[in-house]
Amino acid sequence: MRGFALWRWWLVVASLAICGFGLAMSVASTSSPFDQIMGRIDAQFWGQSGPPPEAAAFQRWVYGAWGATVAGWGLMMAFLAWVPLGRGEPWARNALAVSLALWFVLDTFYSLYFGVWINVLLNLTLFVAMGLPLLFIWRRMGSPA
């Protein structure tokens, strides 16, 4: 059970990190920690001049709403990893896996389609960080519910 406990904790911590990233994006997407990410996204759509003022205002709203969504998703995943996954309930593992897969496929598709490579790299990193622990605990929990 030691391996299961380690990977479960990993999922909880990674999920809380996702939640924290979402909160930071929601309230501070225009601050310097996000300059690298947002600058690369802006350059893909508007070149080096950056977005026009109307688009920049829209971006502040989108990043605020997107950050809030990411924060909520991360918190929900942390709760699922902490409580029902801790009880060994396979449905929690399945919910985490399906949620992760759906996000990854759709988000990465659109990032590839629009050439936003920094987001593709971020997605791959997050998918590995969350997917590996799920893979390691999959068989320990029995067949899908």
Residue pairs with C-beta under 8 A, 6 or more apart in sequence:
3 136
3 137
3 140
4 137
4 140
7 133
7 134
7 136
7 137
8 81
8 82
8 85
8 86
8 133
8 137
10 133
11 77
11 78
11 81
11 85
11 96
11 130
11 133
11 134
12 78
12 81
12 82
14 129
14 130
14 133
15 74
15 75
15 77
15 78
15 81
15 130
16 74
16 75
16 78
17 74
18 70
18 71
18 73
18 74
18 77
18 126
19 70
19 71
19 72
19 73
19 74
19 75
19 78
20 71
20 74
21 67
21 70
21 71
21 74
22 66
22 67
22 68
22 69
22 70
22 71
22 72
22 73
22 74
23 67
23 71
24 33
24 34
24 67
25 34
25 63
25 64
25 66
25 67
25 70
25 71
26 63
26 64
26 65
26 66
26 67
26 68
26 70
26 71
27 64
27 67
28 34
29 38
29 59
29 60
29 63
29 64
29 67
30 38
30 60
30 63
36 118
37 118
37 119
37 122
38 59
38 63
40 116
40 117
40 118
41 116
41 118
41 119
42 50
42 51
44 114
44 115
44 116
45 51
45 114
46 52
46 55
50 56
51 59
73 99
73 103
77 96
77 99
77 100
77 130
80 92
80 95
80 96
81 92
81 96
83 92
84 91
84 92
85 92
85 93
85 96
85 137
88 141
89 145
90 141
90 142
90 143
90 144
90 145
91 145
93 134
93 137
93 138
93 141
94 144
94 145
96 130
96 134
97 134
97 138
100 127
100 130
100 131
100 134
104 123
104 126
104 127
107 119
107 123
108 119
108 120
108 123
108 124
110 116
111 117
111 119
111 120
111 123
112 120
